[in-house]
Amino acid sequence: MSETKIYRYLDSQNRYPLDPEGYLVNQSQWDESVACLMAEEEGLTLTAEHWEVIDVVRAFYQRYEMAPAMRPLVKATKNVLGDEKGRSIYLMQLFPGSPAKRIARLAGLPKPTNCL
């Protein structure tokens, strides 16, 4: 893993360093409680629907060793969760802003390639 500059810490005990864009510096520190801390900081409450998509993205990462950009994210979600949830509008409702980047961050993964 290349050197990543620590910008700040997610928690008051300085256990979870984040890079300047808010991604975990050490992906092995991720667990559901870290995801909840990150979501809470963003004003988001993770529901079962959020966790379904986070699980899809983590499985995608395990298989392809990269976090999916928006198009592959929509396709992977559709393949796993079905047509209704595999739509960009659905993902944007759950994860406003840039769903691919936001989901990757909450899932403890690096920033997706091709995401500005």
C-alpha positions in Angstrom: 0.0 0.0 0.0 1.3 3.4 -0.9 1.8 6.1 1.7 -1.4 7.9 2.3 -1.4 11.2 4.1 -3.6 11.4 7.2 -5.9 14.3 7.0 -7.9 13.8 10.2 -9.4 11.0 12.4 -12.9 9.7 12.4 -13.1 9.3 16.1 -11.9 11.1 19.2 -9.5 8.3 20.2 -7.6 8.7 16.9 -8.2 5.0 15.9 -9.5 5.6 12.4 -7.3 7.8 10.2 -8.9 9.3 7.1 -7.3 10.7 4.0 -8.1 14.2 2.7 -11.2 12.9 0.9 -12.6 11.0 3.9 -11.6 7.5 2.9 -10.1 5.1 5.5 -6.3 5.1 5.3 -6.2 1.5 6.6 -9.0 -0.5 4.9 -8.5 -3.4 7.4 -9.9 -1.2 10.1 -13.3 -1.2 8.5 -16.3 -2.8 10.2 -20.0 -1.9 10.5 -19.4 0.4 13.4 -16.9 2.4 11.4 -19.4 2.6 8.6 -22.0 3.9 11.0 -19.6 6.5 12.4 -18.9 7.7 8.9 -22.6 7.8 7.9 -23.5 9.6 11.1 -20.8 12.2 10.4 -22.5 12.7 6.9 -26.0 13.0 8.4 -27.0 9.6 7.1 -28.7 6.7 9.0 -27.9 3.4 7.5 -30.9 1.2 6.9 -31.2 -2.4 5.7 -31.4 -1.0 2.1 -28.1 0.8 2.6 -26.4 -2.3 3.9 -27.6 -4.4 1.0 -25.8 -2.0 -1.4 -22.7 -1.7 0.8 -22.5 -5.6 0.8 -22.8 -5.6 -3.0 -19.9 -3.1 -3.3 -17.7 -5.0 -0.8 -18.3 -8.2 -2.8 -17.5 -6.4 -6.0 -14.2 -5.1 -4.5 -13.3 -8.6 -3.3 -13.8 -10.0 -6.8 -12.3 -7.2 -9.0 -9.9 -5.5 -6.5 -11.4 -2.1 -7.2 -14.4 -0.1 -6.0 -17.0 0.3 -8.8 -17.7 3.6 -10.6 -21.3 4.5 -11.2 -22.1 2.3 -14.2 -20.5 -0.9 -12.9 -22.2 -0.1 -9.5 -25.6 0.1 -11.1 -25.0 -3.2 -13.0 -23.7 -5.0 -10.0 -26.6 -3.9 -7.9 -29.0 -4.9 -10.6 -27.4 -8.4 -10.9 -27.6 -9.0 -7.1 -30.6 -7.0 -5.9 -32.9 -7.0 -9.0 -34.1 -4.4 -11.5 -35.9 -2.1 -9.1 -32.8 -1.5 -6.9 -30.4 -1.7 -9.8 -31.2 1.8 -11.0 -29.1 5.0 -10.6 -32.1 6.9 -9.2 -32.5 4.3 -6.4 -28.8 4.6 -5.5 -29.0 8.4 -5.6 -31.9 8.4 -3.2 -30.1 6.2 -0.7 -26.7 7.8 -1.2 -27.2 11.4 -2.3 -24.5 13.2 -4.2 -22.1 10.8 -5.8 -23.4 7.3 -4.9 -20.3 5.5 -6.1 -17.9 7.6 -4.1 -20.1 7.7 -1.0 -20.8 4.0 -0.9 -17.1 3.2 -1.4 -16.2 5.5 1.5 -18.8 4.0 3.8 -17.8 0.5 2.7 -14.2 1.2 3.8 -12.9 1.0 0.2 -10.7 3.3 -1.9 -12.2 5.9 -4.1 -13.6 4.4 -7.3 -11.5 5.0 -10.4 -13.1 7.4 -13.0 -14.8 9.3 -10.2 -14.0 13.0 -10.0 
